[in-house]
């Protein structure tokens, strides 16, 4: 019987493919306790299901939002507890961190744009961009 991996990932390779990650990523998340390892019947391989795909996609989405793996582990634990205040606190902390990163990126962008402008206006000598990155 051929299984449809999009609907039933079955083996770890199917799980990884269905979630858009590598097999080693799945194993890493398992070692970190973010994804449970199903039992392995004697002489067989572990079998995965749609809940495992959903969990992997949750982890990847939370990472894309900037959560650390430790925070994701806490979010997973909070999912079963109904502690909305803690979930909200984690999200608010992430928003603040993202805002700080945006400010850092704006400063870096402005500095680089200034260096590029200075480089364009100088006709001779070393480029100010290269000088700015040269540790002396």
C-alpha positions as CSV (number, residue, x, y, z in Angstrom):
1,X,0.0,0.0,0.0
2,X,1.4,3.4,-1.0
3,X,0.7,6.2,1.6
4,X,0.0,9.7,0.6
5,X,2.7,11.6,2.5
6,X,0.9,14.9,2.3
7,X,-2.0,13.4,4.3
8,X,-0.1,10.9,6.4
9,X,3.6,11.5,6.8
10,X,4.2,8.0,8.2
11,X,8.0,7.8,8.5
12,X,10.3,10.6,9.7
13,X,11.3,11.4,6.1
14,X,7.6,11.9,5.2
15,X,7.1,14.0,8.3
16,X,10.1,16.2,7.4
17,X,8.9,16.7,3.8
18,X,5.3,17.4,4.9
19,X,6.5,20.2,7.3
20,X,9.2,21.5,4.9
21,X,12.2,20.7,7.1
22,X,15.0,18.3,7.1
23,X,15.1,15.0,8.9
24,X,17.9,16.2,11.1
25,X,15.7,19.2,12.1
26,X,13.0,16.8,13.2
27,X,15.5,14.8,15.3
28,X,16.9,18.0,16.8
29,X,13.4,19.2,17.8
30,X,12.9,15.7,19.4
31,X,16.1,16.0,21.3
32,X,15.0,19.4,22.6
33,X,11.7,18.0,23.7
34,X,9.6,20.1,21.3
35,X,8.3,17.1,19.3
36,X,7.5,13.8,20.9
37,X,9.1,10.6,19.5
38,X,6.4,8.0,18.8
39,X,7.2,4.5,20.1
40,X,9.1,2.2,17.8
41,X,7.5,-1.3,17.7
42,X,10.1,-4.1,17.7
43,X,11.4,-4.5,14.2
44,X,9.5,-1.5,12.8
45,X,10.1,2.2,12.3
46,X,8.5,5.0,14.2
47,X,5.2,6.3,12.6
48,X,4.2,9.9,12.5
49,X,0.8,11.5,11.9
50,X,-0.8,14.8,11.2
51,X,-0.5,16.1,14.7
52,X,3.3,15.8,14.3
53,X,3.1,17.8,11.1
54,X,1.0,20.5,12.9
55,X,3.5,20.6,15.7
56,X,6.4,21.1,13.3
57,X,4.6,23.8,11.4
58,X,3.8,25.5,14.7
59,X,7.5,25.4,15.7
60,X,8.6,26.8,12.4
61,X,5.9,29.6,12.5
62,X,6.9,30.6,16.0
63,X,10.6,30.7,14.9
64,X,9.6,32.9,12.0
65,X,8.0,35.2,14.5
66,X,11.3,35.4,16.4
67,X,10.6,33.1,19.3
68,X,13.6,31.1,20.6
69,X,13.3,27.3,20.9
70,X,13.1,27.7,24.7
71,X,10.2,30.1,24.3
72,X,8.6,27.8,21.8
73,X,8.8,24.9,24.4
74,X,7.1,27.2,26.9
75,X,4.4,28.1,24.4
76,X,3.8,24.4,23.7
77,X,3.5,23.7,27.4
78,X,1.2,26.7,27.8
79,X,-1.1,25.4,25.1
80,X,-2.3,22.7,27.5
81,X,-2.6,25.1,30.5
82,X,-4.9,27.9,29.3
83,X,-2.5,30.5,30.8
84,X,-3.3,33.3,28.3
85,X,-1.6,35.9,30.4
86,X,1.8,34.2,30.1
87,X,1.3,33.6,26.4
88,X,0.5,37.3,25.9
89,X,3.5,38.3,28.0
90,X,5.8,36.2,25.8
91,X,4.3,37.7,22.7
92,X,4.6,41.2,24.0
93,X,8.3,40.6,24.9
94,X,8.8,39.3,21.4
95,X,7.2,42.5,19.9
96,X,9.6,44.6,22.0
97,X,12.6,42.7,20.8
98,X,11.4,43.0,17.2
99,X,11.0,46.8,17.7
100,X,14.5,47.0,19.0
101,X,15.9,45.0,16.1
102,X,14.0,47.3,13.7
103,X,15.7,50.3,15.2
104,X,19.1,48.6,15.0
105,X,18.5,47.8,11.4
106,X,17.4,51.4,10.6
107,X,20.6,52.7,12.2
108,X,22.7,50.2,10.2
109,X,20.8,51.1,7.0
110,X,21.3,54.8,7.5
111,X,25.0,54.4,8.3
112,X,25.6,52.3,5.2
113,X,23.6,54.6,3.0
114,X,25.8,57.5,4.3
115,X,28.9,55.5,3.5
116,X,27.7,54.7,0.1
117,X,26.9,58.4,-0.6
118,X,30.3,59.4,0.7
119,X,32.0,56.7,-1.5
120,X,30.1,58.0,-4.6
121,X,31.2,61.6,-3.9
122,X,34.9,60.8,-3.4
123,X,36.8,60.3,-6.6
124,X,40.1,59.1,-5.3
125,X,41.5,57.2,-2.3
126,X,40.2,54.3,-0.4
127,X,36.5,53.8,-0.3
128,X,34.9,54.9,3.0
129,X,32.8,51.7,3.0
130,X,35.9,49.5,3.1
131,X,37.6,51.8,5.6
132,X,34.6,51.6,7.9
133,X,34.7,47.8,7.9
134,X,38.5,47.5,8.2
135,X,39.5,46.7,11.8
136,X,42.6,48.7,12.6
